[in-house]
Amino acid sequence: MTKVDRRPKGPEIDRSTLTGSLRRDAVKKHVAAIHVSGKLTLLQRKLSNVLLLNAYDTLTSQQTHAIDARTLCLMVGYNSNDMDTLKQSLRGLAETVAEWDMLDAKGEQEWGVSSLLSYAKLKGGVCEYAYSPALAAKLSDPKVFALINLNIQRAFTSGHALALYENCYRFVRTGSTGWWSLDLFRRLMGVADSSYYEVYKHLNAKIIKPAVAEVNKTSNIVIRPEIRKRGRSVTDIRFLIEENPQLAILNIDDGAGVRNSPVYARLRALGVTDRLARQWLAEHGETYVARKLSYVAGQGDVQNPVGYLTAALRDDFEAPVDAAPDLSAGQTARAARLARIRDLVAARTPTQRDADRRAFASRIADPAARDDFERHGWMSALNADAIWAFWDAMSPDGL
């Protein structure tokens, strides 16, 4: 969130990318101004973005917002039981000041200030929080502020690098941030209070070069700094920006892999919408959905196959017992475990399901296991033990 060029122009949100408050691609920022004063840690910056994503669709229609606390911890990289760290980070956001200085729709200058969160509380395993009405109105306006792609955010290990990415990405279509004074740049990087970084040599070596290197390695843009001098002193800096074609995959919708599966194709051929097909595959996995598709196909000429499939998935329709193959004790136990996991997933809200899936996927290091989870979701055989442990930690009473 930054104070930048006040000219009211820039790219608008592409609404076709919005597939849910926690399942959306990066949304381009408008050339406008919100600056967060004070130094945010990397975790606080990530937390701020996740909370905004969770609240985005109802920023101005609801006064308060809520998200499962454990889900929130997992999404931003906390230990899901580390409530003390979460409390400390929420306290930091409530104590952080957001400031804006821009032209309104009538061309009149508007300045405002607000705490980043007006309040936050943890109760019953839920994090409830709110924004001030004035700040909520600014955050919900795509011409003023925009959301950050969590897939990209997750890869950053430096708060300075993530801050630089956030402040550069909005200008990808114009190709340059424009000139920033070094005073403003130090504020954006959260080092304005350090006399050490008043020396450009130190600022360049410790902040600029490492942050640029991480942005170029990690994100979907490539940036290059340029400086302007007065005499021998550096006075201003700007960043030239290009899209990073090697990491263009980071802009692909989370469902891109799912859309290549044969089960997805069968669902679409049946008349299931893209969103619903991806939701079912995410919740149930390919194997389970394929079995229900076969069940519905075996019922002859069904008048409403999508409605019938919906009921089959929800109520677990199966062929008669005498037509089912014998199962070993191990297979029966595994089926029971999968059924419990399906029940837990079904009991979560769509936002929570997205968060759960992202949180678990971020833990998978093995490429084959990650691919299996992409294809089969919570029914992934390669991740069966890890999935059980994940849900046991999330909901020990549920299992």
N, C-alpha and C positions, 0 to 999 in steps of 0.2 A: 504494500500500500504506500504510495509515494506521492510527493509533491513534484509535479513535472509541468510540462508545457500546458498552458491553460486554453489553448485554442480548441474549440469544440468541434473536432473532426476526428475521424478514424473509423475502423471497421466495427460493424455491428455483430451481435451474436448470431451464429448460424443455428437456428432452432432445430434444424434436422439432426444435430449432434446430441440433443438433450434426450437421454433415455432414462431419466430418473435422477433424483437429487444426488445420488452417489455413483451414477454410471453415466458420465458425460465426458466428452472429449474436452481438451483445453478450449476455452472460450476467449477470443481475442479481446484485449483491453482497449478501451477508447483513450485517446490522448486527453486525459483529464487529471484530476489531482486528489489523491488521498495519501497522506503521509503518516506513518506510524512512528511517533517519537519514542525514544527509549530503545534499549537493546534487547531484542528477542533472541533467545537461544534457538538452535535448530529445531528442537522438539516443540518449543512454543510456537515457532513459525508454522511447523507442520500441523500442530494442533489447531491453530487459528484457521488454516485452510480447510481442515476436515470439518470443523464445526460450521464453517460457512457453507460448505457443500451440503451438509446435512440439513441446514436451515433454509437453503436458497429459495426453494419453491414456495415457501410460506413466510418469507422475510417480512413482508408488509401486511400480511393477512393474519398472522399470529403474533402475539406478544411474547410468547415463550416457545422454546424448542427443547427437544429431548432426544437423547441417544443412549443406548445401553453403554454403561461405563466400561465394561470389559471389552466390548467391541471397539470403543473409542481408543482404549489403551493399545489394543492389538494393531489398529490401523496406523497409529503414529509411532509404533515401535517400542512402547512401554511393555514391561512385564504386566500381564493382565491382572495380577494381584497387587501391583504396586500403586495403591491408592494415594500414598503420601506424595509420590512424584507427580501424580495427576493433580492433586490438590495444589501443590506448589506451582505447577504450570498454569492452572486456571487462575490462581491468585495473581500471577504475573500478567496474564492477559487483562484481568480486571483493573490492574494498576497501570496499564499501558495506555497512553493517550493517542488517539487518532485525530488528525487535524486535516481539514480540507480548505482550499482557497482556490476558487474557480469562478467562472462566469455562469450565471443561471440561464434559463431558457430565454429570458428577456434581455440578456446581455448585461445584467447588473452583477457587480462583484459580490460574491458570497464567501464569507469566512465562517468556519465552525470548528468546534472541538468537542470530543466525546471520549469517554473511556471505551476501549475496544470491546469489552463486555460490560454490560450494565450490572450483571450479577451472574453467578454460577453456583449451583449447589449439587451435592451428591446425596441421594437418598434412595434406599431400596435397590441399589445396584444400577440406578439411572442417573445420568448427568443431565440436569436441567439448566438452561442458560438463556440469556436474552441480550439483545442489542438495544441501544436507545433508539427511539423512533426516527430521529434525524439521521443517525448513522445507518440504520436499516434501509432507509430510503435511498441513501447514496450507494450502499453495497448492492442493492437489488437492481440498480440502473446500469445496464451494460455499457453505456456511454461514459460511466464514471469508474466502474470497477469490474473486474472479471475473475472467473474461477481459474484455479491452477489444476492441471492434470495430475491426479494423484499417482498415476503410474510413473510419471517423470519425477514428481516430488520425492517419492519413496527412495529413489536411487541416490539422492544427494546425501553427502556425509558432512558437509560444511554449511553452517548457517550463512556465512558470507556469500558462498556460491549460490545458494538458493535465493537469497535476497537479490543478488545481481541478476539471476535468471528471471525472477519475477518482474524486475524493473526494466529488463531488456525485451522480454518476449512480446510485450504489447506493441512494440515498434517493428515487428518482423516484416510487415507489409510496406513500411516506409523506408526500411533499410538502415535506419540510424536512430539513436536515442535523441539526437540533438545535443547541444553542448550543456553540460552541467558544471556549475562551479565546483571546485574541490570541497568547499564547505558543505554544499548540498550532498555531494557524493559521499562524504564521510558520514553524514546523517543517515543516508540510505543504507550504509553498511553497518551502522550502529557503533561507530568508533569516533563520533564527534567530540566526546569528552576526553579523549586520550591525546595528550601533547605529543606523544611519540609519533602518532600518525599525522601530525601537522607537517612533518618532513616528508616530501613526496617520495624520496628514495625508500623510506620505510613503508609508506603506504603501498607503493608499487610492488615491493618485494614480498610483503607479508599478506597483503589483501588482494590487490588487483591480479597479479600473475597467477597465484593459486586458484582464485575464484574463476578466472577466465578459462584456465585449463580444465577445471571440473565441469563448467558449463559446456564446453566444447566436447568433452568426453562423454558426458552423461545425458545431455538433453537433446531436444530436436532442433536446436539452433546452434549456429557457430558465430561467435562474436570476436571482434578485434578492436582493441582500444586505440584511440588517437588522442593526443594532448595538444593544448594550446598554451603558449607561453607569453609572458610579459617580461621582456628582457631574458634573464636566465631562469626565472621562476615559472613553474607550471601553475597555471591559474584555472584551467578548465579541462574537462575530459568528456569524450563521447565514445559510444560504442557502435561500430558498424556491424550490421546483423544480416545473416543469411540463414535460410533453412538448412538443416543438416539432413541430406538425403539418406545417409547411412543409418540414421535412427528414425526414419519416417515411420517405422513400425510402431513407434510409441504413440502415433496419432490414430492408429487403427482402433476401431471400436473393440471392446473386450469380447464381443461375440464373433469376431472375424474367424477364429479357428472353428468355432461351433458351426458357423455357416457352411463350412466345407465338409461337414460330416454327412453321411448318407441318411442318418436318422432325421437330421434337420430337413433334408430334401423331402423325405417322406411326409413329414409334418406339413411342410409348405404345400406339397401336392394335395394333401387332404383339405387344405383351406385354412390351416392355422396361421395366424399372423406371425410376422417376424419376431416381435417382442415376446409374444406368448410362447412361441417355439423355443426361444432362447431361455426363457424363464423356466419352462418345464425341464429342459435339458440340464440347466444349472441346478435345479432342485432335486431331480430324480436320477440324473445320469442317463447315458445313452442306452444301456442295457435294459433298464426298467422301462423306459419310454418305448423302446423297440418291442418289448414283450407286450405292452398294452396296445401298441399299434397292430400287432399280429392278432391279439385277442379280438379287437374291434373288427378287423378284416374277416375273421372267422365267423362273425355273426350274420353274414349274408348282407342283404341290401338294407343298410341302416339309413334311415331318413335324415338324421342329423349326426354325421360321423364326428364332427368336432365336439358337439355336446356330449356324445356318447364317450368319446375319448377322455373328455374332461372328467366325467364321472368315474371312468375306469381308473384314471390316475389318482383321483381323490379317494375313492373307496377301495382301491386295490382289487379290481375285478380279476378273477382268475378262472381258468378252465376247471371243470369239476375235478374233485380230488382223485377219482379213479382214473382220470386221464393224465394225471400228473406223474412225472417220473419219481422213483424212490430217491429219497435224499439221505445221505449219511448223517450221523450225529453232528459232525463238524460243519457240514453244509447247512444243517438246520440252525445251528448256533449262529453261524455267520448271517443267515437270512434274518434271524431275530435281531441281531445287532444292526443290520442295515435298516430294518423296519423302525427301530428306535431312533436312529439318526434321521430318517425321513420324517418322522413325527416331530422331532425337535426343529428341523429346518422349516417344516410347514407351519409351526407355531410362531415363527419369527415374522416380523414385518418385512416388506420388500427392501426397505433401506437396510435393515439389519442383515438380511440375507446377502445383499451385495457386499456389505462390510465383512461379514463372516468369510465369504468366499475370497475376497481380496486378502484378508488377514492370513488365511491358511496358505494361499498361493505364494505369498511373500516368504514363507518359511521353506518352500521346496527348493532344494539346491540341485537335485539330480534332474537333468533335462528330460529324461524318459518319464520320470515320475510327474514332472510338471506337465508334460504333454498328455499323460494319461488323465491327470486331474482336469485339464482343459476339456478333454473329450467326454469324460464320464462323471465329472463333478464329484459329489459326495459318495458316489458308488464306485469310485476308482479303486480297482483291486490293488494296484501298486502302492497306494497310499492308505490302505485299510487300517493298519495299526496306528499310523499317525493321525488319521481322521478320528478314530475312536478316542485317542488321547486328547486331541483338540476339543472335542465335544464334552469329554469328561471334565476338562478344565473349565470349559465355558458353562456347563450345566451339570455339575456332579449329581444333583438330585434327579435329573432327568434320565440318567443312565443307570 
